[in-house]
Amino acid sequence: MNRKMFTLPVIADKFQSVHARDFLLLPLVLTFGFAIDGLYGMGHFLSFGIAAISAIFSFTPPPARHHLNSNKSGGKFTKLSKGKNLIIVLLLMIFVWHGIVKFSIWRGMDQFENHQYSSAIPHLERAVTMYPKPIGRFHLILAEMYLDNGDFVNAKEHAIKAQKINPGHDGPRELLERIGVNE
């Protein structure tokens, strides 16, 4: 293979190599991917694909063109850089938001399974508050933990929310019967 062909201006202007930034891209792709993996019913391939595109977009400089150094197009380059920086900041905010949600779900479920309800409740409350998609399972788990802690008001509230999200499920109905609510 002729490696010099990639330095020809015709080819070099159309492609950018990101190999020099691999040590930055890999941790960023993994972080972004794990932050959104499993949320919104998203599979591994889709979440890591989105993460890879976002990471490459974040670390790829704008294409080097000879006319960017001229005085005529200097404003264009600045606007392009500002727009890209804004998109990068928005991407980072989205991934941080989802990372907090994912961490809260993980810690809440881990502590729920270990019967540490007082420390699991804040994590799952944060998850159901921040996660835009309603998940009845988390409300059902919260209702069960509140019931075990003796907080019947919050247990009833979360059991009713779980029943509204999944009306055909028996879990919320049985929990409401344990609380003493007749529907």
N, C-alpha and C positions, 0 to 999 in steps of 0.2 A: 504494500500500500504506500502510496506517495504521500507522506505527511506534509510536504511543502504545499500541497494543493489547498490546505486549510488556511494558509496565510495569504492566498491570492485575494485581492480586494473584492472580487465578485462573490466569493464564497464567505470570506471573513465578515463582510458587512451583513450577511443574512443570518449568521449563527453566532451564539455566544456560549462559551464554555463556562460551566459552573464548577468544574473539577477543582479549581483553586479554592473554592469555598466549601468543599465537602465536609470539612471538620466543623463548620458552623451549621450546615444544612441538616446533617443527620440528627443531631440532638433536637433541632427545631422541628423537624418533621415528626420525630417521635413524640415530642411534647404536644404539638398541635394535634397529632393523630390520636393520642390517648385522651386528650381533652374532649374530643367530640365522638370518639368511638362508642357505639351503642346508644347514643342519644338520638331521639326522633326515629327510632327503628333503623338507624343507619348501620350498615355492615362495615367490616374491617376494610375491605378494599375501597369503598367509597370514602370513608373517613380519612384513610391514609392518602388517597388520591387527592382529596381536597387539601390536606395538610402539605403534601409535596408541592402542589401548585402554589399554595400560599407562601411557603418557605422560599421557593425559587423566585417567585415574584418579589418577595421582600429583599432578597440579596442580589438580584440581578440589576446592574446599573443600566441606565438608559443607553440605547445603542449609540456608539461613537460614530458620528457623522462629521465630515469635513466642514460642512456649512454651519455647524453649531458654534464654532468659534467666531464666526463673523458677527458684526454688530447688528445685522438685520434680524437674525433669528435668536438673539440672546434672550428676549422676553419669552419666546416659545419654550425654550429649554427650562427657564425658571418656573413657568406655569406647569410644565410637565413634571418637574421635580416636586413641586408643591402638591400637585394632585396625587402623585404616587406616594408621597409621604403621608398624606391624609388617608389614603386607602390602607397603607401599612398600619397606621395607628388604629383604624377601624377594625382591621383583621386581628390585631393584637388584643383589642378590647373584647371582641367576640370570643376569641379562644380563651382568654382569661376568665370571662364570664362562665363559659361552659366548663372550664377546668374547676372553678369553684363549685358548680353544680355537681360535677362528677365526683369531686372529693367529698362533698357533703353526703351524697348517696352512699359512697363507699364506707365512710366512717360511721354513718348512721346505721347501715345494715350490719356492719361488723359488730358494733356495740349492741345492737338489738339481738343478734345471735348469741352474744355473750351475756345477755340479760342485764346489761348496764343501761337501763332505761333512762335514767336521769341525764346521762351524757349523750344518749342516742337521739333524744327528742329534739334538742336544738339543731342538730345536723339535718334531720329529716324535715323539720319545719322550714329550714332555710331552703332545702331542695324543693319542697312543694311550693314555696313562695317564689323562687327564682325560675323554676323550670316552666316554660310557657305551655307545655302540653300537660293536661291533667292526667295523673296516674292514680287510679283507685287503690292500687296495692299499697302505696305509701300512706294514703289516708287511713286505710284499714289497719296497717301496722301502727300508725300513730294512735288511732283509737284504742287499739289493744293495749299499748303501753300506758296511755292515760288512764285506762280502766284499771290496770294493775297498780298504778300509783294512787288510785282513789279519786282522780279528777274526772267526775262524771260529766261535767259540762263540756270540756274539750273532747272527751271520748265520744259523746253524742254528736258533737259538731262534725268531727272527722268521719264518724260512721255514716252520717247522713250524706256527707260529700262523697264518700266512697260508693254509697248506694246510688247517688245521682249519676256518677260516672259509669258505673257498671250495674244497671238496674236488674239484670238477670242473674247476678251472682248471689249465692247464698250466704257468703261470709258477712257482708254488712248487715243483712237481715238477722242472722244469728247473733251478731254482736249487739245490735239494737235490742234484741230480746233479753240478752244478758244484762244490758244497762237498765232495762225496765221500760223501754219505749215501745208502745203498741202502735203499729201502723196499720 
